[in-house]
Amino acid sequence: MINLNINTQLTEKILTGFIRSELNRVGFKRALLGVSGGIDSAVSLYLSAKALGPENVLGIRMPYKTSPQHTLDDAQTMIDALGVQSMTVEITDMVDPLVAKFDDVSKLRAGNIMARMRMIVLFDQSVAFNGLVMGSSNKTELLLGYSTIFGDSAAALQPIGDLYKTQVRQLARHLGVPEAVISKAPSADLWEGQTDEGELGYTYADVDQLLYLLVDQRYRPETCVEEGFDPTFVERVVHRMRQNHFKRVMPPIAKLSQRTIGYDFLYLRDWGT
Amino acid sequence: MKIKIALAQFNTKLGDVNANLHKHLTLIDQARQQKADLVIFPELSLTGYALLDLVADAAIRPHEDDPVFNELLGASRDIDLMVGFVHEDRRHRFYIAAAYLAEGKISHIHNKIYLPTYGMFDEGRFFAPGDSVRAFDTRFGRVGMLICEDFWHASLPYLLWLDGADILLFSSASPGRGLTHEPRLSSSEWVEHTNRAYAGLFTNFVAHANRVGYEDGLNFWGGSTIFDPNGDLVVRAPDFEDTLTVADIDLNQLHRSRARLPLLRDERTILVQRELERILGKS
């Protein structure tokens, strides 16, 4: 039986505690994040505001010239509702000069450039704001590698990285995220008309169930097919997970010495705190 | 006879023994003010849990010459203590250990026997496994100590029960996992069911101290409990909260429970021995 329902109250308690603990122990009390108007950054924003107090959270809107106005409006509605600090940094003037240097910049390249420009803005503002960058990656996108490495996946903490997209929706309702944000089609908004599910070729509702069996329940792919999942769908998802594993790990270091970072120099990030 | 047990459900500083010692002394003072007879600290309470390469740096020789143990032994003159630490033996092997301190002396040290080395756990990589389990005498009667994965194996509480322990003292640093639609994590429910089962099946007291706080993305869920020899809950600390939970246990309950339900009297240890020998091919 696949049941992805979560107790949202318990989830909120664990995740707000996580945010507070992981910031405070290294001497921070503030966090900042990009607020796109989508559900993932909305949930990170609401959790951060609850964990740290709205005055300690900075939500940054970073539109490109093609970003739809309604996403900017949704972002502002949430920023106003929570009373967090905010700013808007348009990235068009950062993106276009780089794109203009080459004749053949594909949609994918341009999209990656946008995601990385937003990362630059966030990590620069993290110094000015004296806060840590809060991530908004969910478990579905991390497993599928549906992100730009060193772009939207770059963050100091990933509070919702162990929640599937369908679980993020449940948590969003509990936290009071506006229904318009929860119910709109998820999109990276890197080009006009882009939607996650259109690009991936399957719905989050379906892929979350499959990933739950493959990852959480340790089913073999062939057993998922026996359970009724389409063989091509299963194959595509398994391939995508494996192909994008590089986005989930640190780059391998070539071992030469007796003690090498990553292999036999092992400490938690929370070492000494 | 009633005794007062304090469950020190607190957060540690990873690898900083002196900072954690200070927290112990503060909690011991609080327990003393509440007239507790015994304070139980969680697994690796002096060091934090996911030590990895910090193990050797955080290790202690449990002896009065060690400045950390010396302080704890001093504190134990008027209140019994069960503390968690990295035990470095004479041959420089490192164990996850619990020490019982009373009247300024070390009564017993238990080295964790079962080191989980699967899933998110990697204890077998960094620690040596203990190789004995013993009950020991205290001023409250005979007790036995186990650490986390030790009590996921039914054989160890069973052996302590046969060795005379009427009070089982459990410590853990249990990472919370298993989010579902239920109000508690699966891990919390599982551990609590197990502890209740031991209390009921052995007609024993089972006191369990579990830590709280976070280490990287791991949360520790707390929810420390005491069950009585009927398997009834005496006290449960709140999940995730840093608390010192103090409760009375009535040792006369052992008399009443075992008069009603003589499971210990009827336990067929010779049969167990015979069947184990057969199963292990010894006869």
Interface residues (C-beta under 8 A of the other chain):
Chain A: N3 N5 I6 N7 Q9 L10 T11 K13 I14 G17 F18 S21 E22 Q158 G161 D162 D264 F265 L266 Y267 L268 R269 D270 W271 G272 T273
Chain B: K13 L14 G15 D16 A50 L52 D53 L54 G176 L179 T180 H181 E182 P183 R184 L185 G213 Y214 E215 D216 G217 N219 F240
